[in-house]
Amino acid sequence: MNTLAYSGGPGPWVLLFPLVWAAVIFGAVTLLRRTGWRGRRGPWQGPGAFRGGPGESSPIALLGRRFAAGEIDEDEYWRRLSVLDEQFGPHAGGRTS
């Protein structure tokens, strides 16, 4: 009967198996973080690349960008803003008048 107990034990090779499993787990977690856990965003998009929040595509935000770009003057901006504020403003749904 030649077992490990009689041949001096497993030796330093016993440390190899946990290191291999640690490397496999680390590689899998790294791979999932780079691809799967990002959701719809791909690795080519940074953390702030997602646009489409409620304030980003609102007509009021679009009007502000047009005014900042110089496409409309100040009078036209305030006229359009007053109309849009009635429809899309913060209290638009709660008005009872």
N, C-alpha and C positions, 0 to 999 in steps of 0.2 A: 504494500500500500504506500504509494508515493504521493502524498498530499502536500498542500502548501504548508501545513504545520511542521512537517518533517523536513522540508527543503529550505527552511530559513524565512518563510513568509513571502508575501507578494513583492516586497521591495518598493523602490520609488515609483514603479510603474502604476501603482494604485492611484497616484495623484493625477495621472493622465486622463482618466475617465471623467472626473468632475470638471476638469478644465475644458475638455472637449464639449461637454454638455453646456457649460457656461458660455462658450463661444457660439454654440448653435442658438441658444436662447437670445444672446445679445444680438446676433445677426438677424434673427427673426423680428425682434422688437425694432431694430433699426430699419429694416425693410418695411415693416408696417407703418412706422412713423413717417417714412418718406413717401409712401404711396397710399395706402388704404385709409389711414386715419385722417386724411385731409378732407374727406367728403367730396364735394363737387369740384373743389379747387384742385388744380394740378400742381406739380412741383415747380412749374414755371411762374406761378403767381405768388407774390409775397403776402405777408399777413394783412396788409391794408388794401389788397387788390380787389376785394369783393365790394362792389358798389350795388346799390339797389335797396338801401334802407328807406324808410318812409320819407325822410327829408331830402333825399338825393334826387328823386324824380318828381317831386311835387311841382305844380305850376308856379307856386310862389318862388321856389328855388330857381326855376328856369328863368323867371322874370328878373330875379336878382342877378343872375349870370349875364343876361342880355344887357342889363343896365351897366354892369361893371365892364362889359366889353365895349360899351359905347354905341350899341345898336339902337338904343332908344334914349330920349332925353329924360330929364328929371320930372317934368310935368306929365309926360306919358307914363312914366314909371308909377307915379303916385295915383294916377287915374286907374290904371290897370290893377294896381295893388289893392285899391279900395273895393273893386269889383271881385277880385279873387279872394279877398279876405272874407267877404260875405259867404262865398261858396266853400272855400277850403281852409278857412281860418281855424284856430284852435277851438272856438266855441260854435262852429257852424252847425253841428248836429243838435246842439242843445237849445237852440233859440226857439222861443214859443211866441214870437210877435207876429 
